[in-house]
């Protein structure tokens, strides 16, 4: 005789599946951009976000600074 699954267990499975999907999205590799390419070989690049302009700067020490 087949085992009956309680409705709450089915809901729990749906919750686990949603959690697994959320986790998988979170661990996906984010896009990677080369800072030298972003700056066109120079030291600065302008980046727009929501109509705001930010400046990305590569320092002499090879570090990045993002300013508004």
N, C-alpha and C positions, 0 to 999 in steps of 0.2 A: 504494500500500500504506500503511495507517495506521501512524503512528509508535507504537511501543510505549513505554510509560512504565515506567521502572524502579520497583519497589515502594518503594525509599527516597525517590524523588521524590514519590510519593503521600503518604508520611508527612511529608515536608517541607511539602507543601501543607497538611496538617492542622495542623501546628505553626504555620505562618504564619496560617492562619485563626483559630486560638486566640489568637495574639498580637494580631491585628487586633481581635478582639472585646474582648480585655482592654483594649487602647488606647482603643477607643471608649467603654467603660464609664468609663475613667479621665477622659476629657475631657468627659463629660456635665456639664451645669451642675448644681451642688449646689442643694438647696433654699435659698431666700432668705427671711429673716424680718426684718421691720422691728423694730428695738429698741424704738421708742416703743410699738408695738403689744404687744410682749412685756411691757413694763412697765406696760401699761394707762394710759399717759400720765404715769406717775410716774417715779421715778428707779431703782427696783429691781424685779427679778423673781426668783422662785425657779425653778430648773430641776432636774429630777430625772433622774438617770442611774444605773442599777443600784442602786436604793435609796439613793443618795447625793444629798444636797441641795446645790446650788450656788447662789450668789447672783450675779446679773448686775447690775452697777451702771453707770449712765450718770453720768459726772463732769460738773462744771460746764464743763469744757473740751470736752465733747462726745465724750469717749473712753469705751471700754468696759473694765470690769474684771470678771473672773470669779473668784470666790473660793469655797473650800469651806467 
